[in-house]
Amino acid sequence: DAGITQSPRHKVTETGTPVTLRCHQTENHRYMYWYRQDPGHGLRLIHYSYGVKDTDKGEVSDGYSVSRSKTEDFLLTLESATSSQTSVYFCAISDGTGSQPQHFGDGTRLSIL
Amino acid sequence: GNSVTQMEGPVTLSEEAFLTINCTYTATGYPSLFWYVQYPGEGLQLLLKATKADDKGSNKGFEATYRKETTSFHLEKGSVQVSDSAVYFCALSFRGGGADGLTFGKGTHLIIQP
């Protein structure tokens, strides 16, 4: 299995609080991604990174920010959490070469009350 | 924009039945195509892939053929087992999962009964 660790695995918090999710990889892959998974929507891309300090928006980026200060870590921050951000969040990595697929972490279940 | 459409289910089959999960896509150009599987409480695992027209991906008895003329990538298995119960996602990418990320279908929940 690809070395991807997401933390925390579960979190419950209140509306308006800041939340940071962490994704750590040991594969030295260039590309890292954050997705959210919601019933009836599949997985949707929030943000991605193509290198240290290089990030870009995905399909559903409003309300989220990311940072990548080291190759191995990709942080997702909800500056002021809302109930609509209750979801399961997945990190993925890819070396981006040819047709190589993405590899996924085990997810973080986030509940915002 | 790009999109993937797949039957959502749940799809319920008996053990040893034949499985087909339909997947069609809309995209400008020729993407790479993937099937991922998600078991309860886990992340997504790559099941198989195809990178060009007429390619057949296969793994663990599952197969899917990249059909450019019908923009489809249907997943099939000849004889399903209870352990195949999971959610299956069809996805596409233009850079093989690189900078553009993956576009997913909504997922198909498969239930296999003994």
Boltz contact constraints between the chains, C-beta under 6 A:
constraints:
  - contact:
      token1: [A, 31]
      token2: [B, 98]
      max_distance: 6.0
  - contact:
      token1: [A, 33]
      token2: [B, 101]
      max_distance: 6.0
  - contact:
      token1: [A, 42]
      token2: [B, 104]
      max_distance: 6.0
  - contact:
      token1: [A, 42]
      token2: [B, 105]
      max_distance: 6.0
  - contact:
      token1: [A, 42]
      token2: [B, 106]
      max_distance: 6.0
  - contact:
      token1: [A, 42]
      token2: [B, 107]
      max_distance: 6.0
  - contact:
      token1: [A, 43]
      token2: [B, 104]
      max_distance: 6.0
  - contact:
      token1: [A, 45]
      token2: [B, 101]
      max_distance: 6.0
  - contact:
      token1: [A, 48]
      token2: [B, 101]
      max_distance: 6.0
  - contact:
      token1: [A, 50]
      token2: [B, 99]
      max_distance: 6.0
  - contact:
      token1: [A, 58]
      token2: [B, 101]
      max_distance: 6.0
  - contact:
      token1: [A, 90]
      token2: [B, 43]
      max_distance: 6.0
  - contact:
      token1: [A, 94]
      token2: [B, 97]
      max_distance: 6.0
  - contact:
      token1: [A, 94]
      token2: [B, 98]
      max_distance: 6.0
  - contact:
      token1: [A, 96]
      token2: [B, 98]
      max_distance: 6.0
  - contact:
      token1: [A, 98]
      token2: [B, 96]
      max_distance: 6.0
  - contact:
      token1: [A, 99]
      token2: [B, 32]
      max_distance: 6.0
  - contact:
      token1: [A, 99]
      token2: [B, 51]
      max_distance: 6.0
  - contact:
      token1: [A, 99]
      token2: [B, 96]
      max_distance: 6.0
  - contact:
      token1: [A, 100]
      token2: [B, 96]
      max_distance: 6.0
  - contact:
      token1: [A, 100]
      token2: [B, 97]
      max_distance: 6.0
  - contact:
      token1: [A, 101]
      token2: [B, 34]
      max_distance: 6.0
  - contact:
      token1: [A, 101]
      token2: [B, 46]
      max_distance: 6.0
  - contact:
      token1: [A, 101]
      token2: [B, 49]
      max_distance: 6.0
  - contact:
      token1: [A, 101]
      token2: [B, 97]
      max_distance: 6.0
  - contact:
      token1: [A, 102]
      token2: [B, 97]
      max_distance: 6.0
  - contact:
      token1: [A, 104]
      token2: [B, 43]
      max_distance: 6.0
  - contact:
      token1: [A, 104]
      token2: [B, 44]
      max_distance: 6.0
  - contact:
      token1: [A, 105]
      token2: [B, 43]
      max_distance: 6.0
  - contact:
      token1: [A, 106]
      token2: [B, 43]
      max_distance: 6.0
  - contact:
      token1: [A, 107]
      token2: [B, 43]
      max_distance: 6.0
